[in-house]
Amino acid sequence: MQHLDTQLLHADAAFATDSAVAPPITYSATFMAKDAEEFAEMASQPQHSRYYTRYGNPLHERVAHILAQLEGAESGLCFASGMGGIAASILSHVKAGDHVVAQANHYMATSKLISELLPQFGVESTIVDQTDVSAFARAVRPNTRLIHLETPANPTMALTDIAAVCALAKSIDQGITVSCDNTFACPVNQQPIALGADIVMHSATKWLGGHHDLTAGVVVSSKERCAQIWNTAITLGATLSPMDAWLLLRGMRTLGVRVRQQNATAMQIAQYLEQHPGIEKVFYPGLTSHPQHALAKQQMRGFGGVMAVWVKGGYTQTANFVASLKLFANAVSLGGVESLAVHAAAMWAGTMNDEQMRQANVQLNAVRLSIGLEAAEDLCADLDQALVVTC
């Protein structure tokens, strides 16, 4: 088995069609067949990359193949966004009368999909504390068909014991699928399929793309499940553009070196902030103070580039802190080369009510930091000056 960095550069070599070192952008909505027999094959084959771009594109094929290898999966699919992939995956695995178990902490759009959209189609859900495996067990019903995980979770950095939940699902003989959003960790740091998950999805806008210049999603699983998801995806139409697929492929080439550096810088910043008098608490899986640090060491190879911090003070002081940062951009998203900071309560308030925020443990003084590729010393200095201004 080749090293991850080598896979990122060469896993898609078999898909090259000419001598170009950089893959060409295939900007065509439709593709020609040489005869009726080939046309029939193209029209009926799932994920065909040279039939119609909503069905697939040569660049989609290359991106999906690389990520499937990194995650230890058989196949993959590309989408116009992470939510496009999550929606297609979940909707293709449930029907009216089914039941889903999900976490209290999910990406906000995922929470709305599960709690608000699925009930419109007759699908019920139970929301559980992701840190308690027994809560998943208690939530399972005879009609449970899907357990959806996200770990580390947004924005609290709480972890889910992937292996334990997957073992639970497989011990119940009723065909429960386990899907896992691996966006925050990325395959450099965590591989849910190796821990028992059936489907893994990513907002490729984040670490995989890595440059804050594209929106994309990727899902990997078995060939059979990907074909099932694809049948839903071509109906929903969340098609990744060839240009964004090319940008994603280019970003993925440097995923390993970027993430390892961001892991190291994030650890240094988390340790710095944990001792800072202006910070109440730091939530980062790599810290021994994280309540699930032992689990993090067990299922993660690296601890990621995102952390949550509680600033001493309330909503106003926290808003002032974020506004005073100079190197950290006050912007949503994560995983890019530039560091970002977002006041969680301000961001979530637009899409969640007070009860949903309480359930998700979104504190008024919580800030999510996404660490980029700036020098750790410069980022620490920026955080310090903003905390001095705030205090």
Sequence and secondary structure as in RCSB ss.txt:
>XXXX:A:sequence
MQHLDTQLLHADAAFATDSAVAPPITYSATFMAKDAEEFAEMASQPQHSRYYTRYGNPLHERVAHILAQLEGAES
GLCFASGMGGIAASILSHVKAGDHVVAQANHYMATSKLISELLPQFGVESTIVDQTDVSAFARAVRPNTRLIHLE
TPANPTMALTDIAAVCALAKSIDQGITVSCDNTFACPVNQQPIALGADIVMHSATKWLGGHHDLTAGVVVSSKER
CAQIWNTAITLGATLSPMDAWLLLRGMRTLGVRVRQQNATAMQIAQYLEQHPGIEKVFYPGLTSHPQHALAKQQM
RGFGGVMAVWVKGGYTQTANFVASLKLFANAVSLGGVESLAVHAAAMWAGTMNDEQMRQANVQLNAVRLSIGLEA
AEDLCADLDQALVVTC
>XXXX:A:secstr
   HHHHHHHTTGGG  SS SS      SB   SSHHHHHHHHHSTT TTSBTTT  HHHHHHHHHHHHHHT SE
EEEESSHHHHHHHHHHTT  TT EEEEESS  HHHHHIIIIIGGGGT EEEEE TT HHHHHHH  TTEEEEEEE
SS TTT     HHHHHHHHHHSTTT EEEEE TTTHHHH  GGGGT SEEEEETTTTTT SS    EEEEE HHH
HHHHHHHHHHHT    HHHHHHHHHHHTTHHHHHHHHHHHHHHHHHHHHT TTEEEEE TTSTTSTTHHHHHHH 
SS  SEEEEEESS HHHHHHHHHH SSSEE S  SSSS EEEEHHHHHTTT  HHHHHHTT  TTEEEEE  SS 
HHHHHHHHHHHHHHH 
